């Protein structure tokens, strides 16, 4: 998976929250944590996967000290858990988790839309251009029936909202919530699945922001997140959902080997 789709990497650019974040030297622990998040997002470390410290350290080419610290960081974020008080494993999401994650997103993302609309017109145009780029990625992925590319563009669209929301705290919360959203998909479905109607829904999000209509943006976002909960939990919906409404991609059942980290000099 590209760095573009990792948990926090999209939030460290100059655009982040109106340039509120200072430039920070990347540490070995940061790089390991980012790699582990990427592996969770792309399914290389699937829900329930037990993580062996010695094996991971060997694969990544790092010592166990910084690896342990990085894993503790992901545990604090709720992405890793301690099963039966022994070792660590990737979290498996429950129906309660699905509802909770999407409930939180339904409170945060409409606020991000309002904050974006409060920005100067020139900045709003930049935001719309960036979000429009992600929608085009989604459209290209849909034409190719590429479920992973569609799902990755979806995550990047919502990372973009968070990056322009003007709040480091909300951006940080959204980074974790979006990884948890992907974990919900892996936990609830046998394969990676993504709804094809994500594309017109996200076109509508951009149109609402372009029109300066915060209320419509909130209505659309809440409806989208509510539908996602119903899909994930297979709750009844008004319209019948069949196989043509989703794209599928195979996902591994077991942990996959991780590539060795290419650590820069001096860290």
Buried (B, 14 or more C-beta within 10 A) or exposed (E): EEEEBBBBBBBBEEBBBBEEBEEEEEEBBBBBBBBBBBBBBBBBBBBBBBBEEEEBBBBBEBEEEBBBBBBBBBBEBBBBBEEEEEBBBBBBBEBEBBBBBBEBBBEBBBBBBBBBBEBEEEBBEEBBEBBBBBBEBBBEBBEEEBBBBBBBBBBBBBBBBBBBBBBBEBBBBBBBBBBBBBBBBBBBBEBBBBBBBBBEBBBBBBBBBBEEBBEBBBBBBBEBBBBBBBBBEEEEEEEEBEEEEBBBBEBEEEBBEBEEBEBEEEE
